[in-house]
Amino acid sequence: MKIYSTSSTEETKGLARQFRATIIGGQCICLHGDLGSGKTTFTQGLLEALGAEGPYTSPTFVIVKKYDLSEQKGDSMSILRIYHIDAYRINADAMVELGWQEMIDDPRAIVIVEWPEQITSVLPAHAQTIDFEWVDENKRKIIYNF
């Protein structure tokens, strides 16, 4: 477990850029936290660090936003897709209908899930969890639980 503290949007995005070094294909990253605790901001920093083309908007109403990345020459296992999911308004059955299994089975994709508690029954055992907590109006605590 690693605990970090950020005091601005830019610091949260910077932490996500550092987290990029740990990313490999086939990961499912679950982001837990209250509204406004930094989940989407962290995701925006990670998307940018991975080379996804913006704009980086929350998939609140579309549920799943897919970002296609260009393949890096000489890297046969580069990440080609990122799925950013906001599960706040759905359940596990609906997620399965949206192609969940194909997303998490793709070794050249990463899946980032906000509000994973809504779809707990379909999360893979290898899912990584990051918790976001309010400390005060400007400060967040971010906990990597892996």
C-alpha positions as CSV (number, residue, x, y, z in Angstrom):
1,M,0.0,0.0,0.0
2,K,1.2,3.5,-0.9
3,I,-0.4,6.7,0.3
4,Y,-0.1,10.0,-1.5
5,S,-1.4,13.5,-0.8
6,T,-2.3,16.1,-3.5
7,S,-3.4,19.6,-3.1
8,S,-4.3,20.6,-6.7
9,T,-5.7,19.2,-9.9
10,E,-2.2,19.5,-11.4
11,E,-0.7,17.5,-8.5
12,T,-3.3,14.8,-9.0
13,K,-2.7,14.6,-12.7
14,G,1.1,14.5,-12.0
15,L,0.6,11.5,-9.7
16,A,-1.3,9.8,-12.4
17,R,1.6,10.5,-14.9
18,Q,4.0,8.8,-12.4
19,F,1.5,5.9,-12.1
20,R,1.8,5.4,-15.9
21,A,5.2,3.6,-15.3
22,T,3.3,0.7,-13.7
23,I,0.8,0.2,-16.5
24,I,0.8,-2.9,-18.6
25,G,-1.9,-4.3,-20.9
26,G,-4.7,-6.4,-19.4
27,Q,-5.1,-4.3,-16.2
28,C,-8.3,-3.4,-14.6
29,I,-7.9,-0.3,-12.3
30,C,-10.8,0.5,-9.9
31,L,-11.1,4.0,-8.6
32,H,-13.1,4.4,-5.3
33,G,-14.1,7.7,-3.8
34,D,-16.8,10.2,-3.2
35,L,-17.9,12.7,-5.9
36,G,-15.2,15.3,-6.5
37,S,-12.5,13.3,-4.7
38,G,-10.2,13.2,-7.8
39,K,-11.0,10.0,-9.7
40,T,-11.7,11.7,-13.0
41,T,-8.8,14.1,-12.6
42,F,-6.5,11.2,-12.0
43,T,-7.9,9.4,-15.0
44,Q,-7.3,12.5,-17.2
45,G,-3.7,12.6,-16.2
46,L,-3.3,8.9,-16.9
47,L,-5.0,9.1,-20.3
48,E,-2.7,12.0,-21.2
49,A,0.4,10.0,-20.0
50,L,-0.6,7.0,-22.1
51,G,-1.0,9.1,-25.2
52,A,-4.7,9.0,-25.6
53,E,-6.2,11.8,-27.7
54,G,-8.3,14.2,-25.7
55,P,-10.6,15.7,-24.8
56,Y,-10.8,13.6,-21.6
57,T,-14.3,13.8,-20.4
58,S,-16.1,11.8,-17.8
59,P,-18.2,9.0,-19.3
60,T,-21.0,9.7,-16.8
61,F,-23.8,9.5,-19.4
62,V,-22.2,7.3,-22.0
63,I,-21.0,4.8,-19.4
64,V,-17.9,3.7,-21.4
65,K,-15.5,5.8,-23.3
66,K,-12.9,4.1,-25.5
67,Y,-9.6,5.6,-26.4
68,D,-7.6,4.0,-29.2
69,L,-3.8,4.5,-29.0
70,S,-1.4,4.2,-31.8
71,E,0.9,1.1,-31.7
72,Q,4.5,1.8,-30.8
73,K,6.9,0.2,-33.3
74,G,8.8,-2.7,-31.9
75,D,6.5,-3.2,-28.9
76,S,4.3,-6.2,-29.6
77,M,2.5,-5.8,-26.3
78,S,1.9,-2.1,-26.3
79,I,-1.4,-0.8,-25.0
80,L,-3.8,-0.2,-27.9
81,R,-7.0,0.6,-26.0
82,I,-8.1,2.3,-22.9
83,Y,-11.7,1.9,-21.6
84,H,-12.8,4.5,-19.1
85,I,-16.0,3.4,-17.4
86,D,-18.3,5.3,-15.1
87,A,-20.4,2.6,-13.4
88,Y,-22.4,4.9,-11.2
89,R,-25.7,4.5,-13.1
90,I,-25.4,0.8,-14.0
91,N,-25.2,-2.7,-12.5
92,A,-23.1,-5.8,-13.3
93,D,-25.7,-7.2,-15.7
94,A,-25.8,-4.0,-17.8
95,M,-22.0,-3.9,-17.8
96,V,-21.8,-7.4,-19.2
97,E,-24.2,-6.4,-21.9
98,L,-21.9,-3.5,-22.8
99,G,-19.1,-5.9,-23.6
100,W,-17.4,-6.1,-20.2
101,Q,-15.8,-9.6,-20.8
102,E,-14.2,-8.5,-24.1
103,M,-12.8,-5.4,-22.4
104,I,-11.2,-7.2,-19.4
105,D,-10.0,-10.1,-21.5
106,D,-8.1,-7.9,-23.9
107,P,-4.3,-8.1,-23.1
108,R,-3.6,-4.9,-25.0
109,A,-6.2,-2.8,-23.2
110,I,-6.5,-1.3,-19.8
111,V,-9.8,-0.7,-18.1
112,I,-10.3,2.1,-15.7
113,V,-13.5,1.9,-13.6
114,E,-15.0,4.7,-11.5
115,W,-17.6,3.5,-9.1
116,P,-16.6,-0.1,-9.2
117,E,-18.8,-1.0,-6.2
118,Q,-21.7,-0.9,-8.6
119,I,-20.3,-3.9,-10.6
120,T,-18.3,-5.8,-7.9
121,S,-19.6,-9.2,-9.0
122,V,-17.9,-9.0,-12.4
123,L,-14.6,-7.4,-11.4
124,P,-11.6,-9.6,-12.1
125,A,-9.7,-11.0,-9.1
126,H,-6.6,-9.2,-10.4
127,A,-8.3,-5.7,-10.3
128,Q,-6.2,-3.0,-8.7
129,T,-7.8,-0.5,-6.4
130,I,-7.0,3.1,-5.8
131,D,-8.9,5.0,-3.1
132,F,-9.5,8.7,-3.2
133,E,-10.4,10.5,0.0
134,W,-11.2,14.2,0.9
135,V,-8.9,15.5,3.5
136,D,-10.1,19.1,3.3
137,E,-11.4,21.5,0.7
138,N,-8.2,21.4,-1.4
139,K,-6.4,18.3,-0.2
140,R,-6.9,14.7,-1.3
141,K,-5.4,11.4,0.0
142,I,-4.8,8.8,-2.7
143,I,-4.1,5.3,-1.7
144,Y,-2.8,2.6,-4.0
145,N,-4.0,-0.7,-2.5
146,F,-1.6,-3.1,-4.4
